[in-house]
Amino acid sequence: MAIKHVLLVGGTHGNELTGVYLIKQFEQFPEIVRRSSFKTSTLLANPQAFQLGKRYVDADLNRQFRPQDLADPTLSSYEAQRAKAIYQQFGPKGAQPVDLTIDLHSSTANMGLTIILASSVIFNLMLAARLVSVNPDIKILYSDLSIDDNPYLDSISKFGCKIEVGAVAQGVLDAALFQQSAALVYAALDYVESYNQELSSNQSNFDQQRGTDSLLVYHRVGIIDYPRDEQGEIQAMIHPRLQFQDYQPLQPGDPMFLTFAGETIAYQGDSTVYPVFINEAAYYEKGIAMCLTEKRLLNF
Ligand SMILES: [Zn+2]
């Protein structure tokens, strides 16, 4: 099936300016995201949060897209309403249904250039493999969510991913990360273009002719919260030796936190993991100090 409509999204979190200003740039110069075989649309997802310089107004927009929540008329926060409006416009039964959604984010953690996949449909894996072949520094972060558990905006279409770049502070533009994000978007659009063209020349034999491929992914296996007291107050910081060490191996016994009393708390697990989103500013309120991943090779 050809990709007929691609949606580029920024400002799902209003204080992640890389995505916001990429969308503004694409809207000012639409020819840079135009390709011949499909339509490209752009969306500033949470304009009110952007105006306020905040991640969200009432609730995290990027947790509002579970099917049962979209269908729940009692959910009426600003972001719940935005999610329903976005879904009604671009979702499968919407006015302008999209086939692929690329949602642009930034992180205060040292995520480099990360593609986050929430589903392992083959097209997503092929797209990710292409982007890694264009830029080997790109990391693929993968969390296998069922459709019913997927709260993310990029789940409104059959295919989708998030681009997460960092480290950059909230409310701040970093020109290098901005340009690298833009290059990733162009590479993704070029891939869709070549995919469509190959599909039309091979007709229905595309899947049969496709060779097997493999992709190194960081598979999300858990989260770690900060040590907290009974009131929920954090009792420790990310250990200085772990700060900005996203995607680096963390061995059992390695330092993880430094308490305010000056004590080191070590990683207690029994196997090597690769932490990501270490010290992400937006995750303090979510009870997440970091996400743990394992390296896996996905064959497809
Ligand atoms: Zn974000």
Boltz pocket constraint, residues with backbone or C-beta under 6 A from the ligand:
constraints:
  - pocket:
      binder: B
      contacts: [[A, 12], [A, 13], [A, 16], [A, 104], [A, 105], [A, 106]]
      max_distance: 6.0
